[in-house]
Amino acid sequence: MKVAIYSRGLDPDQEVQLLTLLEELRRHRIQACLHKSLVGPHSAVSMLPRDFSVFSRHEDLNSSIDCIISFGGDGTMLDSATLVRNKKIPIMGINFGRLGFLASISKGELTLAVEALASGRYIIEERTLLHLDSSIPLFGDAPFALNEFAIHKRDVSPMIKIHTYLNGEFLNSYWADGIIVSTPTGSTGYNMSCNGPILFPDSASFVITPVAPHNLNVRPIVIPDSNIISFEVEGRTDEFICTMDSRREIVENDIQLAVKKEDFEISLLVLNENTFLSTLREKLTWGFDKRNK
């Protein structure tokens, strides 16, 4: 078995945890392939015997990789999705961030996670992606998102008007700071912060959620993920912000945009104990009442 390990960068405590992970992988005779950001001359890994390989781009990951371990928070998981793309390599998230909806395995479960990986005691969850089509190239060769696509006004500019269509049929004109199209996976992120509903990962739906709408009767709407959602943007400024997960582009108002379901999915590797319901209860403290403490 061979796994790749990715991180945006580690603090000293996380480097200790990485060394623990590498030791556990060796103990189970699992080969490691580390991202170049983890093997710098001043990293703790550089002092170890060079019994691992190194990768730097998504092209370096091939069918020999059985899993990619994301070492960080949910943002690191989103980065990992752009590395995996359509290669069907499962992503295991070790959480060093805050909530950790995607990176659901805690750093205290490192040993358990490696044992589960070696023995095959885990669950693979398939997650839907959003794909962006635009009249000019945007987001390089990775115009897809695991969490959400969003349109947003620039900085302190006035609100924008976003004409929205489903399969070419007019839906609504949103007077707002922006609009979010979220996958079920992303429904617990920016969408939830804007009072959008939480969706189960297998619900085969998207959520369209306005950001600070200037209409009391405008609410989020859940639609089947078979729809193509297109936009026309008006505003007092000539540009607006377009985002896919944590990546952003500044685009002009005359750009044509449409999002739809991507033709491939991302696989998440989770432990048997980490179900979606248990994650909701733990991360959102559902069912917790301090009066019972």
Residue pairs with C-beta under 8 A, 6 or more apart in sequence:
1 28
1 29
1 30
1 31
1 66
1 67
1 117
1 118
2 30
2 31
2 32
2 33
2 64
2 65
2 66
3 25
3 30
3 31
3 32
3 33
3 65
3 66
3 67
3 68
3 69
3 117
4 32
4 33
4 34
4 35
4 55
4 61
4 65
4 67
4 68
4 69
4 83
4 89
5 18
5 21
5 32
5 33
5 34
5 35
5 38
5 68
5 69
5 71
6 35
6 37
6 68
6 69
6 70
6 71
6 76
6 79
6 80
6 83
7 14
7 18
7 35
7 37
7 38
7 70
7 71
7 72
7 76
8 37
8 72
8 75
8 76
8 79
9 37
10 18
10 38
10 43
10 71
14 71
14 96
15 43
15 44
15 45
16 44
17 71
17 94
17 96
17 107
17 110
18 38
18 44
18 45
18 71
19 44
19 45
19 48
20 110
20 111
21 69
21 71
21 94
21 110
21 114
22 32
22 45
22 48
22 52
24 110
24 111
24 114
24 115
25 31
25 32
25 114
26 51
27 114
28 114
28 115
28 117
28 118
30 114
30 117
30 118
31 52
31 53
32 51
32 52
32 53
33 52
33 53
33 54
33 55
33 61
33 65
34 45
34 52
34 53
34 54
34 55
35 54
35 55
35 56
36 54
36 55
36 56
38 45
38 71
39 45
39 46
39 54
40 46
45 52
55 61
57 83
58 82
58 83
58 84
58 85
61 68
61 83
61 84
61 87
61 89
62 87
63 87
65 87
65 89
66 89
66 90
67 89
67 90
67 91
67 92
67 117
67 269
68 80
68 83
68 84
68 89
68 90
68 91
68 92
69 91
69 92
69 93
69 94
70 76
70 77
70 79
70 80
70 91
70 92
70 93
70 94
70 103
71 94
71 96
72 94
72 95
72 96
72 97
72 103
73 95
73 96
73 97
73 98
73 100
73 103
74 93
74 97
74 99
74 100
74 101
74 102
74 103
74 189
75 97
75 246
76 93
76 97
76 103
77 91
77 93
77 102
77 103
77 146
78 102
78 145
78 146
78 147
78 245
78 246
79 246
80 91
80 93
81 91
81 129
81 146
81 245
81 266
82 142
84 91
84 266
84 267
85 142
85 264
86 264
88 267
89 267
90 124
90 267
90 268
90 269
91 266
91 267
91 268
91 269
92 105
92 113
92 117
92 122
92 268
92 269
92 270
93 100
93 102
93 103
93 104
93 105
93 268
94 103
94 105
94 106
94 107
94 110
94 113
95 103
95 104
95 105
95 106
95 107
96 103
96 107
97 103
99 283
100 106
100 283
101 188
101 189
101 279
101 283
102 146
102 185
102 268
104 270
104 271
104 274
104 279
105 113
105 270
105 271
105 274
109 271
112 271
113 271
115 121
116 122
116 271
116 272
117 269
121 271
121 272
122 269
122 270
122 271
122 272
123 269
123 270
123 271
123 272
124 267
124 268
124 269
125 201
125 267
125 268
125 270
126 265
126 266
126 267
126 268
127 146
127 183
127 184
127 185
127 201
127 265
127 266
127 267
127 268
128 183
128 184
128 185
128 204
128 225
128 261
128 262
128 265
129 144
129 145
129 146
129 183
129 261
129 262
129 264
129 265
129 266
130 144
130 145
130 148
130 149
130 181
130 183
130 206
130 244
130 259
130 260
130 261
130 262
131 143
131 144
131 259
131 260
131 261
131 262
131 263
132 138
132 139
132 143
132 144
132 145
132 149
132 244
132 257
132 258
132 259
133 143
133 257
133 258
133 259
133 260
134 143
134 251
134 255
134 256
134 257
134 258
135 255
135 256
135 257
136 251
136 255
138 242
138 249
138 251
139 244
139 247
139 249
142 247
143 244
144 244
144 262
145 183
145 186
145 244
145 245
146 183
146 185
146 186
146 245
146 266
147 182
147 183
147 185
147 186
147 189
147 190
147 245
148 180
148 181
148 182
148 183
148 186
148 189
148 190
148 191
148 243
148 244
148 245
149 180
149 181
149 242
149 243
149 244
149 259
150 178
150 179
150 180
150 181
150 190
150 211
150 241
150 242
150 243
151 160
151 162
151 178
151 179
151 231
151 233
151 240
151 241
151 242
151 243
151 257
152 177
152 178
152 211
152 240
152 241
152 242
152 243
153 159
153 160
153 177
153 178
153 235
153 237
153 240
153 241
154 237
154 239
154 240
154 241
154 250
157 235
157 236
157 237
158 235
158 236
158 237
159 175
159 176
159 177
159 212
159 214
159 235
160 175
160 176
160 177
160 178
160 233
160 234
160 235
160 240
161 173
161 174
161 175
161 233
161 234
161 235
162 173
162 174
162 176
162 178
162 179
162 231
162 232
162 233
162 234
163 170
163 173
163 231
163 232
163 233
163 234
164 170
164 171
164 172
164 173
164 174
164 179
164 208
164 229
164 230
164 231
165 171
165 229
165 230
165 231
166 223
166 227
166 228
166 229
167 227
167 228
168 228
168 230
171 208
171 221
172 218
174 210
174 213
174 215
174 218
175 213
175 214
175 215
176 210
176 211
176 212
176 213
176 214
176 218
177 211
177 212
178 210
178 211
178 212
178 240
178 241
179 208
179 209
179 210
179 211
179 231
180 190
180 191
180 194
180 196
180 207
180 208
180 209
180 210
180 211
181 206
181 207
181 208
181 209
181 229
181 259
182 189
182 190
182 191
182 196
182 199
182 206
182 207
182 209
183 206
183 225
184 199
184 200
184 201
184 202
184 203
184 205
185 201
186 245
187 196
187 197
187 198
187 199
187 207
188 198
188 280
188 283
191 197
191 207
191 209
191 220
192 198
194 209
194 210
194 211
194 212
194 220
195 209
195 220
196 207
196 209
196 220
197 207
197 220
197 222
198 280
199 205
199 207
199 222
200 276
201 276
204 224
204 225
205 222
205 223
205 224
205 225
206 222
206 223
206 224
206 225
206 227
206 229
206 261
207 220
207 221
207 222
207 223
208 220
208 221
208 223
208 229
209 220
210 218
210 220
223 229
225 261
226 261
227 260
228 258
228 259
228 260
229 258
229 259
229 260
230 256
230 257
230 258
230 259
231 257
231 258
232 256
233 240
233 253
233 255
233 257
234 253
235 253
237 253
238 252
238 253
239 250
239 251
239 252
239 253
240 250
240 251
240 253
241 248
241 249
241 250
241 251
242 248
242 249
242 250
242 251
242 255
242 257
243 249
251 257
280 286
281 287
281 288
